[in-house]
Amino acid sequence: MAKILVTGGAGYIGSHIAKALYAAGHEPVVLDNLSRGHRDFVRWGAFIQGDVRDTQLLGSIFETQSFDGVIHLAALAYVSESVADPDLYYEVNVCGTRNLLAAMVQAKVSNLVFSSSCAVYGEPDRLPIVEETPCNPINPYGFTKWACERMMMDFQTAYGLRSARLRYFNAAGADPAGQIGEDHDPETHLIPLLLAVAQGKKTPFSIYGRDYPTRDGTAERDYIHVEDLAAAHLAALSHLLDGGASLALNLGTGQGATVWEVLQAVERVTGHSIPYAIQPRRKGDPAQLVADAAKAYAELGWNPKHSDLDHIVADAWRWHQKRFG
Ligand SMILES: NC(=O)c1ccc[n+]([C@@H]2O[C@H](COP(=O)([O-])OP(=O)(O)OC[C@H]3O[C@@H](n4cnc5c(N)ncnc54)[C@H](O)[C@@H]3O)[C@@H](O)[C@H]2O)c1
């Protein structure tokens, strides 16, 4: 049993990780300022409402409690917001991470699992994306994640802090028990947007670009079930707790799905037809982002088990109807 601080644990992915930690017999403690999260998502373990920018709070958390490791998800994660307000993104994502790492070093807590993103790669010229693909982010959000990864490498060299930097592709789906799921405001992710259209809200659905060099002309992404993501965090944590070396890993399935294929899956699973309108491409939207996830399988023995597209959509739909029905 390990006691784990989960920053951002009131958010979409963090709450699924807290649930998985608890189910595996660990003790999660959630730290979240609720700026983008939900109090009712914190159901497994203790809750501290606070901000990763608050160095005093971080110091007192690590002084009064003894942690075996940290899973750090707390961050702001809208690309367009990061372009409009980079100062906020560097403050929360980079300064917040620096504060957390400094508090961990001070308290001699040396195991860190970090929520990175495929946004660190920018627009790679080769697919699928391997971890050795050069990191060339194209927006402030991606830069903040890459800066945090670099910081972690430097903290390893100087202070021995070991990290698993997990580069998620597109998190999707929901808790199969329907207790937690995706609830972002504003929502920008494809599947919940399609589900809102299936419910008769926000119609028609906008497809941005049908002239990409993909099999049906729409953009292709790699969707990974949030339960599979949570399982990967537990595997990465065990790797570090067992003394394993730092690593950076892609978390995806290696199987992309186009916007058109996801739309069809939503029609199939929900039984509702999705009215749509074709819009021009959006600036900065690459044609394809698909992971080569072989390294995560090799290093952690982790395999996505729930990431079949219909399974993802079915779990998301159940949650969506319960939350927004
Ligand atoms: N959703 C995805 O597809 C995806 C893909 C790649 C990476 N990520 C990363 O995964 C992490 C979680 O993403 P998510 O989709 O669950 O987002 P989310 O917004 O649902 O969760 C983030 C949580 O962090 C909290 N938070 C924000 N700023 C904070 C601060 N200053 N102090 C304390 N808590 C703070 C928010 O209240 C929220 O609960 C983020 O780091 C994100 O960058 C997400």
The ligand as a MOL file (V3000), in Angstrom:
LIG
                    3D

  0  0  0     0  0            999 V3000
M  V30 BEGIN CTAB
M  V30 COUNTS 44 48 0 0 0
M  V30 BEGIN ATOM
M  V30 1 N -7.6960 15.2020 -21.5290 0
M  V30 2 C -6.7310 14.8600 -22.3940 0
M  V30 3 O -7.0120 14.3170 -23.4830 0
M  V30 4 C -5.2890 15.1290 -22.0560 0
M  V30 5 C -4.3190 14.8270 -23.0320 0
M  V30 6 C -2.9750 15.0500 -22.7210 0
M  V30 7 C -2.6060 15.5340 -21.4800 0
M  V30 8 N -3.5780 15.8360 -20.5620 0 CHG=1
M  V30 9 C -3.1470 16.3420 -19.2480 0
M  V30 10 O -3.7620 15.5650 -18.2460 0
M  V30 11 C -4.0110 16.3450 -17.0770 0
M  V30 12 C -5.4570 16.2020 -16.6760 0
M  V30 13 O -6.2920 16.5620 -17.7650 0
M  V30 14 P -7.8790 16.5190 -17.6430 0
M  V30 15 O -8.4270 16.3710 -19.0050 0
M  V30 16 O -8.2690 15.5900 -16.5590 0 CHG=-1
M  V30 17 O -8.1490 18.0480 -17.1950 0
M  V30 18 P -9.0790 18.6220 -16.0100 0
M  V30 19 O -9.1540 20.0920 -16.2370 0
M  V30 20 O -10.3360 17.8460 -15.9310 0
M  V30 21 O -8.2010 18.3270 -14.7060 0
M  V30 22 C -7.1840 19.1990 -14.2620 0
M  V30 23 C -7.3980 19.4550 -12.7830 0
M  V30 24 O -6.3400 20.2970 -12.3040 0
M  V30 25 C -6.9150 21.2430 -11.4150 0
M  V30 26 N -6.0430 22.4320 -11.3630 0
M  V30 27 C -5.8310 23.3250 -12.3560 0
M  V30 28 N -4.9960 24.2720 -11.9250 0
M  V30 29 C -4.6560 23.9760 -10.6550 0
M  V30 30 C -3.8270 24.5920 -9.6850 0
M  V30 31 N -3.1860 25.7430 -9.9520 0
M  V30 32 N -3.6900 24.0060 -8.4690 0
M  V30 33 C -4.3730 22.8470 -8.1740 0
M  V30 34 N -5.1920 22.2400 -9.0490 0
M  V30 35 C -5.3340 22.7960 -10.2930 0
M  V30 36 C -8.2880 21.5430 -11.9840 0
M  V30 37 O -9.1920 22.0790 -11.0330 0
M  V30 38 C -8.7180 20.1630 -12.4970 0
M  V30 39 O -9.4480 19.4500 -11.5160 0
M  V30 40 C -3.5940 17.7620 -17.4300 0
M  V30 41 O -2.2820 17.9560 -16.9230 0
M  V30 42 C -3.5810 17.7630 -18.9510 0
M  V30 43 O -2.6670 18.6930 -19.4440 0
M  V30 44 C -4.9030 15.6510 -20.8250 0
M  V30 END ATOM
M  V30 BEGIN BOND
M  V30 1 1 1 2
M  V30 2 2 2 3
M  V30 3 1 2 4
M  V30 4 1 4 5
M  V30 5 2 4 44
M  V30 6 2 5 6
M  V30 7 1 6 7
M  V30 8 2 7 8
M  V30 9 1 8 9
M  V30 10 1 8 44
M  V30 11 1 9 10
M  V30 12 1 9 42
M  V30 13 1 10 11
M  V30 14 1 11 12
M  V30 15 1 11 40
M  V30 16 1 12 13
M  V30 17 1 13 14
M  V30 18 2 14 15
M  V30 19 1 14 16
M  V30 20 1 14 17
M  V30 21 1 17 18
M  V30 22 2 18 19
M  V30 23 1 18 20
M  V30 24 1 18 21
M  V30 25 1 21 22
M  V30 26 1 22 23
M  V30 27 1 23 24
M  V30 28 1 23 38
M  V30 29 1 24 25
M  V30 30 1 25 26
M  V30 31 1 25 36
M  V30 32 1 26 27
M  V30 33 1 26 35
M  V30 34 2 27 28
M  V30 35 1 28 29
M  V30 36 1 29 30
M  V30 37 2 29 35
M  V30 38 1 30 31
M  V30 39 2 30 32
M  V30 40 1 32 33
M  V30 41 2 33 34
M  V30 42 1 34 35
M  V30 43 1 36 37
M  V30 44 1 36 38
M  V30 45 1 38 39
M  V30 46 1 40 41
M  V30 47 1 40 42
M  V30 48 1 42 43
M  V30 END BOND
M  V30 END CTAB
M  END
